[in-house]
């Protein structure tokens, strides 16, 4: 998974605040709901590396669920897969439509194909760590 996509999501979700809490109960850097955090094995949403790894697992799941459909991956990350399935596409929520547009712009159209990469061959995994002064480091291995 492209670290630039992860950065674009983190910037949009929390603006790099590891202690961010939304009015809807989403938590941490990648704004995971408690149920999503549990679903993807995150024990402490306020530990940056755990939060990022959980968010990346969720994005990977969504990429597998909506292969080749980057906008739906982002819409589902924001509004949930149930909403995307219910509407058969990006839900008619202003927040979700703006979310998809902002991340697509920040991530860049030339990189959007990375959302559709084959997840079985040549896939690298993203590893998050926190360096000195609280700097978040994303590496692919």
C-alpha positions, 0 to 999 in steps of 0.5 A, spaced: 500 500 500 502 506 498 504 510 504 502 517 500 495 514 500 496 513 508 498 520 509 493 523 505 487 519 509 491 521 516 491 528 514 484 528 512 482 524 518 485 527 524 491 532 521 496 528 524 493 528 531 494 521 535 489 523 540 483 526 535 476 524 537 470 526 532 463 527 534 461 520 532 466 517 536 472 515 531 479 515 534 486 517 533 490 518 527 486 514 522 479 515 526 477 508 527 471 507 530 471 502 536 468 497 532 473 497 526 479 498 531 476 491 534 475 488 528 482 489 525 485 488 532 487 494 534 488 494 542 489 501 543 487 506 538 491 512 541 498 508 540 499 511 533 503 505 530 497 500 532 492 505 529 495 506 523 496 498 522 488 498 523 487 503 518 491 500 513 488 493 514 481 496 513 483 500 507 486 493 504 479 490 506 476 495 502 480 495 496 479 487 496 471 488 497 471 494 491 477 492 487 479 497 482 474 502 485 478 507 488 472 512 490 468 507 493 474 505 497 474 512 500 467 513 501 466 506 505 472 508 509 468 515 511 461 512 511 462 505 512 461 499 507 453 499 508 452 506 506 456 504 500 452 498 498 445 501 500 446 507 495 450 502 490 456 508 490 458 514 493 453 515 498 449 522 497 452 525 504 456 532 503 461 530 508 463 523 504 463 526 497 467 532 500 472 527 503 473 523 497 474 529 493 479 532 498 483 525 498 483 524 491 486 531 490 491 530 495 493 523 493 493 525 486 490 522 480 496 518 477 497 515 484 489 512 484 491 506 481 495 504 487 488 503 490 487 497 485 493 493 485 493 486 486 494 484 493 496 477 492 503 478 488 508 483 489 504 486 495 509 490 500 506 491 507 506 498 511 509 498 517 508 504 522 513 507 527 514 513 531 520 516 531 523 522 536 519 528 537 513 524 535 514 524 528 510 518 525 514 514 520 511 509 515 515 504 511 514 499 506 517 492 507 
